[in-house]
Amino acid sequence: MKISILIILAAIIVSGSVKIYSIVKEDGMENINVKTETATATVAGGCFWCVESDFKNVDGVIDVISGYTGGKKENPTYEEVSSGKTGHVEAVQVIFDPQKITYGEILDVFWRHIDPTDAGGQFADRGSQYKSAIFYHNEEQKRVALQSRERLGGSAIFDRPVVTEIISFEKFYPAEDYHQDYSAKNPVRYKNYRYHSGRERFIEETWKNERVENTASQCDIPDDETLRKRLSELQYDVTRKGATERPFNNEYWDNKREGIYVDVVSGEPLFSSKDKFDSGSGWPSFTRPLVKENIIEKIDKSLFMTRTEVKSKKGDSHLGHLFDDGPKPTGQRYCINSASLRFIPKEDLEKEGYGEYLKLFQGN
């Protein structure tokens, strides 16, 4: 039996929805099945590197594309848009699964990563090309956007009026290739830019109280007294105080067994032996996280240098630092303290409650 599969992507940009069809030819017969229905949101929040990165790991988001919209000039270049003379703004299109996340929830993510009270741009980026805006694709998106902005403006979060514009979408022009996935291609440079732009400090200060409440409700982390009793002195100093253990004299730097590494405090999955490599540093090193959503990266300016600190999301544990001198395919080196990790060998994954990761080691 001869079977061929052709995937066709049909994008209905005007309505903001996309349907992905699979056409399966079997013995000369064609069967067309709708596989997924997606929707599109278009928003502008200053530097599109940052807005793209903020949406990349949101559950239900399928893809994020950086580009230009709002002006009349066709196929503008980055230099033309940066001049502020085209009428375009830096924006992103968020392709998402409406069965997993709603348009309103997409806007909630957007609001939490911009300053909606700034009419002159966003953070260090000044000018009309960096203004915040929501470009609605249909009347339903317009209704949700207006209600969302009204709720935000009526809250006590900001002491100035919310000025983010809500505009009818017309056309979107994807930005040059080097702007796409910029945070992944240039992680250290991106983190430095984001920190110095003031965006991260603004987000932390604006939402810090709500973040504390959310973190407490999502993850039952033991209190400090319990952690002191449960962890070794080194584990406590590393995870809670940001200490660094000695190289070549720690538990996992030379561990070659197959399995995953989880946060010693929260148990959240962090890294896999599949991505571990010998960096020669004397600490466990990985090319990528096992679960990106469980990793937080922050600028660390201690010890008279600027580095990217790596922390766990739920456990709020200091793990180590991220460098851009790793091997292919990512070029990244997550340099992690053994004391912040607990290793679970592949044969114990099921009984330890991590059975979903067994598939990583199938056939080994």
Disulfide bonds with the S-S distance in Angstrom:
none
